Amino acid sequence: MSKLISKWNYPTTVRFGAGRISELPDTLAATGIKKPLFVTDPGLAKLPVTAKTLKLLDDAKIAYGVFSDVQPNPVETNLIAGIEVFRKGKHDGVIAFGGGSALDLGKLIAFQAQQKRPVWDFEDVGDWWTRANADAIVPIVAVPTTAGTGSEVGRAGVITHEASHTKKVIFHPRMLPAIVIADPELTVGMPPFITAGTGMDALAHCLEAYCAPGYHPMADGISVEGIRLVFENLPKAYADGKDLTARANMMSAAAMGATAFQKGLGAIHSLSHPIGSLYDTHHGMTNAVFMPYVLAFNREAVEERIARLAAYCGIKGGFDGFMKAILKLRKELKVPNTLPGLIKGLEMDKKRKTLIAEMAIVDPTAGGNPVKLTKKAALALLDQALEGTS
């Protein structure tokens, strides 16, 4: 019984369903936000879906500011610029609107705008989060427009430390959004590539959480159903972006993955993070490239668990059948089989490979891998992802 010790938490209030973006003014009132900063990315800022959302605020006579200087993999420069806009506009809360990058940066702005210490002092290491002034964190309303990261129900944000090209996880319980509006209609405009990449990110979250060691049966159960939803709905959402049922189920799977990975992540993420920070790749698509290589590496530790998972998902053949299903899904979504397929003209010398392996083994997610990720193992997995071999 000594191993049956764990710590659990679950998401915040989620207003889920088509058309619920219309409740944004009411949601702000419920959280006490009177003058929000609307944080989104530069591409989304130009789209009609954003204009329609901002019109809701205009019609409700809510004063707001807009910040959209957000890179696909946010860096400290983005955060500093966002905080400057927040302070200058005397805002009292944040609407984080978009995919993982906008959600993470919006949460980080709300967290960091009134702190006295550098953001790096709050990295998700031990109890560093207790260094923060919790009372200075302003409320957040999260509105996801993709179905992947699940950052809308998370208590952390990921930001790249530019000097070291390292992704850092900044954590605090109060970074959890006060209310989430999960409206699948907002995801209808996602192009197929983003649908595939974000969907595979949700799958990676669920799969790695399920495989992570430790006692968390509720996270395991959420992971398993999230995986089933991805297999059943991601191909449909990819083939027909207007399929609202598939879009809604993928939005659920994304939130489920982010809820479940409180149990842990693993080598898929710890290898993807340095690739993303060094080459600015799409995080979910990078996860998708590494997924089968890491799954094979972990086989000895997870084969029985994967067999149970396959049975629940209606996949025959145990571990091998599940692996075939992953490869089939990747092919259907046009996921590259190798990193050079994802990054055109990619060449890596021994020095660069060593750097990536060293970054991977110290990434916070590496500790959740069911098989210890050594530097040698990370190098081998990287070579497999470069060459398409296993």
C-alpha positions as CSV (number, residue, x, y, z in Angstrom):
1,M,0.0,0.0,0.0
2,S,3.0,2.3,0.4
3,K,3.0,2.9,-3.4
4,L,-0.7,4.0,-3.4
5,I,0.2,7.6,-2.7
6,S,-0.6,10.4,-5.1
7,K,-1.9,14.0,-5.4
8,W,-4.8,14.8,-7.7
9,N,-6.4,17.9,-9.1
10,Y,-9.1,18.5,-11.7
11,P,-10.1,21.2,-14.1
12,T,-11.9,24.4,-13.5
13,T,-15.4,25.4,-14.6
14,V,-15.8,24.7,-18.3
15,R,-18.7,26.1,-20.4
16,F,-18.7,23.5,-23.1
17,G,-20.8,23.5,-26.3
18,A,-21.4,25.1,-29.7
19,G,-22.3,28.8,-29.5
20,R,-21.2,29.3,-26.0
21,I,-18.7,32.0,-27.0
22,S,-21.7,34.3,-26.8
23,E,-21.4,34.0,-23.0
24,L,-18.1,35.8,-22.9
25,P,-19.4,39.0,-21.4
26,D,-21.2,37.1,-18.7
27,T,-18.1,35.0,-18.1
28,L,-16.0,38.1,-17.5
29,A,-18.6,39.4,-15.1
30,A,-18.5,36.1,-13.2
31,T,-14.8,36.3,-12.8
32,G,-14.8,40.0,-11.8
33,I,-12.8,41.1,-14.9
34,K,-13.8,44.6,-16.0
35,K,-11.0,45.6,-18.4
36,P,-9.4,42.5,-20.0
37,L,-6.4,42.1,-22.1
38,F,-7.3,39.9,-25.1
39,V,-4.3,37.8,-25.9
40,T,-4.1,35.9,-29.2
41,D,-1.7,35.1,-32.0
42,P,-1.0,37.3,-35.0
43,G,-2.6,34.9,-37.5
44,L,-5.8,34.5,-35.5
45,A,-6.0,38.2,-34.8
46,K,-6.8,38.8,-38.5
47,L,-9.5,36.2,-38.8
48,P,-13.3,36.8,-38.7
49,V,-13.7,34.5,-35.7
50,T,-11.7,37.0,-33.6
51,A,-13.5,40.0,-35.0
52,K,-16.8,38.4,-34.1
53,T,-15.6,37.6,-30.6
54,L,-14.4,41.1,-30.0
55,K,-17.7,42.5,-31.2
56,L,-19.3,40.6,-28.3
57,L,-17.2,42.8,-26.0
58,D,-18.0,45.9,-28.0
59,D,-21.7,45.2,-27.9
60,A,-21.5,44.7,-24.1
61,K,-19.5,48.0,-23.8
62,I,-16.6,46.2,-22.2
63,A,-13.3,48.1,-22.5
64,Y,-10.4,45.9,-23.6
65,G,-6.9,45.8,-25.1
66,V,-5.5,43.4,-27.6
67,F,-2.0,41.8,-27.7
68,S,-1.1,39.4,-30.5
69,D,2.8,39.4,-30.6
70,V,2.9,35.7,-29.8
71,Q,5.3,33.3,-31.6
72,P,4.3,29.7,-32.2
73,N,6.8,28.7,-29.5
74,P,6.5,31.8,-27.1
75,V,9.7,33.4,-25.9
76,E,10.5,35.8,-23.0
77,T,10.5,38.7,-25.4
78,N,6.8,38.0,-26.2
79,L,6.0,37.9,-22.4
80,I,7.8,41.2,-21.7
81,A,6.0,42.9,-24.5
82,G,2.6,41.5,-23.3
83,I,3.3,42.6,-19.7
84,E,4.1,46.1,-20.9
85,V,0.7,46.4,-22.8
86,F,-1.1,44.9,-19.8
87,R,0.4,47.5,-17.4
88,K,0.0,50.4,-19.7
89,G,-3.7,49.6,-20.3
90,K,-4.3,49.1,-16.6
91,H,-6.0,45.8,-17.3
92,D,-7.4,43.6,-14.5
93,G,-7.6,40.2,-16.2
94,V,-6.8,38.3,-19.3
95,I,-8.8,36.6,-22.1
96,A,-6.4,33.9,-23.5
97,F,-7.8,33.2,-27.0
98,G,-6.3,30.7,-29.4
99,G,-4.1,27.6,-29.5
100,G,-1.5,26.5,-27.1
101,S,0.9,29.4,-27.7
102,A,-1.7,32.2,-27.1
103,L,-3.2,30.3,-24.1
104,D,0.2,29.8,-22.5
105,L,1.3,33.4,-23.0
106,G,-2.0,34.8,-21.9
107,K,-1.7,32.8,-18.7
108,L,1.9,33.8,-18.2
109,I,1.0,37.5,-18.6
110,A,-1.7,37.2,-16.0
111,F,0.7,35.4,-13.7
112,Q,3.8,37.5,-14.2
113,A,2.5,41.1,-14.8
114,Q,2.6,42.0,-11.1
115,Q,5.4,39.8,-9.8
116,K,8.7,41.2,-8.5
117,R,10.9,38.3,-9.4
118,P,12.0,37.1,-12.9
119,V,9.7,34.5,-14.5
120,W,12.4,31.9,-14.4
121,D,12.3,31.9,-10.6
122,F,8.9,30.2,-10.9
123,E,9.9,27.2,-13.1
124,D,8.2,24.0,-12.2
125,V,10.9,22.7,-10.0
126,G,10.1,21.6,-6.5
127,D,8.2,24.2,-4.6
128,W,9.5,27.2,-6.6
129,W,5.9,28.2,-7.3
130,T,5.6,29.3,-3.6
131,R,8.0,32.1,-4.4
132,A,5.2,33.9,-6.3
133,N,2.8,36.5,-4.8
134,A,-0.4,34.6,-5.3
135,D,-2.6,37.7,-4.6
136,A,-1.0,39.5,-7.5
137,I,-2.1,37.0,-10.1
138,V,-5.1,38.3,-12.1
139,P,-8.0,36.1,-13.3
140,I,-8.0,34.4,-16.6
141,V,-10.7,33.4,-19.0
142,A,-9.4,30.8,-21.5
143,V,-11.0,30.3,-24.9
144,P,-9.3,27.6,-27.0
145,T,-9.6,27.7,-30.7
146,T,-7.7,24.5,-31.4
147,A,-8.1,21.0,-29.9
148,G,-4.6,19.9,-28.8
149,T,-2.6,21.4,-25.9
150,G,-5.5,21.5,-23.3
151,S,-3.7,24.5,-21.8
152,E,-7.1,25.9,-21.0
153,V,-7.4,23.5,-18.1
154,G,-3.7,23.6,-17.1
155,R,-1.9,25.3,-14.2
156,A,1.3,26.1,-16.1
157,G,2.6,27.8,-19.2
158,V,5.5,26.9,-21.5
159,I,8.0,29.5,-22.6
160,T,11.3,29.3,-24.3
161,H,14.4,30.7,-22.6
162,E,16.0,32.4,-25.6
163,A,19.6,32.4,-24.4
164,S,19.7,28.6,-23.8
165,H,17.0,27.7,-26.4
166,T,15.3,25.7,-23.7
167,K,11.6,25.3,-23.1
168,K,10.7,26.1,-19.5
169,V,7.5,25.2,-17.7
170,I,6.3,27.9,-15.3
171,F,3.8,26.6,-12.8
172,H,1.4,28.1,-10.2
173,P,-2.0,26.7,-9.1
174,R,-3.6,30.1,-9.8
175,M,-2.6,30.0,-13.4
176,L,-5.5,27.7,-13.9
177,P,-8.2,29.8,-15.8
178,A,-11.2,30.8,-13.7
179,I,-13.6,29.8,-16.4
180,V,-13.1,28.1,-19.8
181,I,-15.3,28.6,-22.8
182,A,-14.9,25.5,-25.0
183,D,-16.9,26.2,-28.1
184,P,-16.2,23.7,-30.9
185,E,-17.5,26.2,-33.5
186,L,-14.4,28.2,-32.9
187,T,-12.2,25.3,-34.2
188,V,-14.1,25.0,-37.5
189,G,-11.6,27.2,-39.4
190,M,-8.5,25.3,-38.4
191,P,-6.6,24.1,-41.5
192,P,-6.0,20.3,-41.9
193,F,-2.3,20.6,-40.9
194,I,-3.2,22.3,-37.6
195,T,-6.1,19.9,-37.0
196,A,-3.7,17.0,-37.4
197,G,-0.9,18.5,-35.3
198,T,-3.1,19.6,-32.4
199,G,-5.0,16.4,-32.4
200,M,-1.8,14.3,-32.3
201,D,-0.7,16.5,-29.4
202,A,-3.9,15.6,-27.5
203,L,-3.1,11.9,-28.3
204,A,0.5,12.3,-27.0
205,H,-0.7,13.8,-23.8
206,C,-3.2,11.0,-23.1
207,L,-0.8,8.3,-24.2
208,E,2.1,9.5,-22.2
209,A,0.0,10.1,-19.1
210,Y,-1.5,6.6,-19.3
211,C,2.0,5.1,-19.6
212,A,3.6,7.2,-16.9
213,P,4.5,5.3,-13.7
214,G,2.7,6.1,-10.5
215,Y,-0.7,5.6,-8.9
216,H,-3.4,7.7,-10.5
217,P,-6.3,5.6,-11.7
218,M,-8.5,8.6,-12.4
219,A,-5.9,10.0,-14.8
220,D,-5.6,6.6,-16.4
221,G,-9.3,6.4,-17.0
222,I,-9.4,9.9,-18.5
223,S,-6.4,9.1,-20.7
224,V,-8.0,5.9,-22.1
225,E,-11.2,7.5,-23.1
226,G,-9.3,10.5,-24.5
227,I,-7.3,8.1,-26.7
228,R,-10.5,6.4,-27.9
229,L,-12.0,9.8,-28.8
230,V,-8.9,10.8,-30.8
231,F,-8.9,7.6,-32.8
232,E,-12.6,7.9,-33.5
233,N,-12.8,11.6,-34.2
234,L,-9.5,13.0,-35.4
235,P,-9.7,11.5,-38.9
236,K,-13.3,12.8,-39.2
237,A,-12.3,16.4,-38.1
238,Y,-9.3,16.2,-40.5
239,A,-11.4,15.1,-43.5
240,D,-14.3,17.5,-42.8
241,G,-13.4,20.5,-40.7
242,K,-17.1,21.4,-40.4
243,D,-18.0,18.2,-38.6
244,L,-19.0,19.8,-35.3
245,T,-19.5,16.4,-33.5
246,A,-15.9,15.4,-34.3
247,R,-14.6,18.9,-33.4
248,A,-16.4,18.8,-30.1
249,N,-15.1,15.4,-29.2
250,M,-11.6,16.5,-30.1
251,M,-12.0,19.5,-27.9
252,S,-13.0,17.2,-25.1
253,A,-10.0,14.9,-25.8
254,A,-7.6,17.9,-25.6
255,A,-8.9,18.9,-22.2
256,M,-8.8,15.3,-21.0
257,G,-5.1,15.0,-22.0
258,A,-4.1,18.1,-20.1
259,T,-6.1,16.9,-17.1
260,A,-4.5,13.5,-17.2
261,F,-0.9,14.5,-17.6
262,Q,-0.7,15.7,-14.1
263,K,0.3,12.1,-13.7
264,G,3.3,12.7,-16.0
265,L,4.5,12.9,-19.6
266,G,7.6,11.2,-21.1
267,A,10.2,11.0,-23.8
268,I,7.9,12.0,-26.7
269,H,7.7,15.5,-25.1
270,S,11.2,15.6,-23.7
271,L,12.6,15.0,-27.3
272,S,10.0,17.3,-28.9
273,H,10.8,20.3,-26.7
274,P,14.4,20.8,-27.8
275,I,13.4,20.3,-31.4
276,G,10.7,22.9,-31.1
277,S,12.9,25.4,-29.3
278,L,15.8,25.0,-31.8
279,Y,13.8,24.6,-35.1
280,D,10.5,26.3,-34.2
281,T,8.5,23.3,-35.3
282,H,4.8,22.7,-34.5
283,H,4.8,21.0,-31.1
284,G,2.0,18.6,-31.8
285,M,3.4,17.5,-35.2
286,T,6.8,17.0,-33.6
287,N,5.2,14.8,-30.9
288,A,3.6,12.8,-33.7
289,V,6.9,12.2,-35.4
290,F,8.5,10.9,-32.2
291,M,5.5,8.9,-31.0
292,P,6.1,5.4,-32.5
293,Y,9.8,5.4,-31.8
294,V,9.2,6.2,-28.1
295,L,6.4,3.8,-27.9
296,A,8.7,1.0,-29.2
297,F,11.4,2.1,-26.8
298,N,9.0,1.8,-23.8
299,R,7.5,-1.5,-24.9
300,E,9.1,-3.7,-22.1
301,A,7.5,-1.5,-19.5
302,V,4.1,-0.8,-21.0
303,E,3.2,-3.8,-23.2
304,E,0.5,-5.1,-20.9
305,R,-1.0,-1.7,-20.3
306,I,-1.1,-1.0,-24.0
307,A,-2.8,-4.3,-24.6
308,R,-5.6,-3.3,-22.2
309,L,-5.8,0.1,-23.9
310,A,-6.0,-1.5,-27.4
311,A,-8.9,-3.7,-26.2
312,Y,-10.8,-0.8,-24.9
313,C,-10.4,1.1,-28.1
314,G,-11.5,-1.9,-30.2
315,I,-8.1,-2.5,-31.6
316,K,-7.0,-6.1,-32.1
317,G,-3.5,-7.4,-31.7
318,G,-2.4,-6.0,-28.4
319,F,0.7,-3.9,-28.4
320,D,1.5,-4.6,-32.1
321,G,-2.0,-3.9,-33.1
322,F,-1.9,-0.6,-31.2
323,M,1.3,0.4,-32.9
324,K,-0.2,-0.3,-36.3
325,A,-3.1,1.8,-35.4
326,I,-0.8,4.7,-34.5
327,L,1.1,4.4,-37.8
328,K,-2.1,4.2,-39.7
329,L,-3.5,7.3,-38.1
330,R,-0.2,9.2,-38.8
331,K,-0.3,8.2,-42.4
332,E,-4.0,9.2,-42.7
333,L,-3.1,12.6,-41.3
334,K,0.0,13.0,-43.5
335,V,2.3,13.1,-40.5
336,P,5.9,12.8,-41.7
337,N,7.7,9.6,-40.7
338,T,10.9,11.5,-39.9
339,L,12.2,14.8,-38.7
340,P,13.7,15.7,-42.1
341,G,10.1,15.2,-43.4
342,L,9.0,17.8,-40.9
343,I,12.0,20.2,-41.2
344,K,13.0,20.8,-44.8
345,G,16.8,20.7,-45.4
346,L,17.4,19.4,-41.9
347,E,21.0,18.3,-41.2
348,M,22.4,17.4,-37.8
349,D,26.0,16.9,-36.9
350,K,27.2,15.0,-33.9
351,K,27.5,18.2,-31.8
352,R,23.9,19.2,-32.5
353,K,22.6,15.6,-31.8
354,T,24.5,15.6,-28.5
355,L,23.0,19.0,-27.5
356,I,19.5,17.8,-28.2
357,A,20.0,14.5,-26.2
358,E,21.4,16.5,-23.3
359,M,18.5,18.9,-23.4
360,A,16.0,16.0,-23.6
361,I,17.2,14.1,-20.5
362,V,17.0,17.2,-18.3
363,D,13.6,18.3,-19.6
364,P,11.0,18.1,-16.8
365,T,8.9,15.6,-18.8
366,A,11.7,13.1,-19.1
367,G,11.2,11.9,-15.5
368,G,7.7,10.6,-16.4
369,N,8.9,8.1,-19.0
370,P,8.3,4.5,-18.0
371,V,11.8,3.5,-19.1
372,K,14.7,5.7,-17.9
373,L,15.7,8.1,-20.7
374,T,19.5,8.1,-20.7
375,K,21.7,10.2,-23.0
376,K,22.5,7.1,-25.0
377,A,18.8,6.2,-25.4
378,A,17.9,9.8,-26.4
379,L,20.6,9.8,-29.1
380,A,19.3,6.4,-30.4
381,L,15.7,7.7,-30.5
382,L,16.8,10.9,-32.2
383,D,18.7,8.8,-34.9
384,Q,15.6,6.7,-35.4
385,A,13.4,9.8,-35.9
386,L,16.0,11.2,-38.3
387,E,16.4,8.1,-40.4
388,G,12.9,6.5,-40.0
389,T,14.3,3.3,-38.5
390,S,13.6,1.4,-35.3
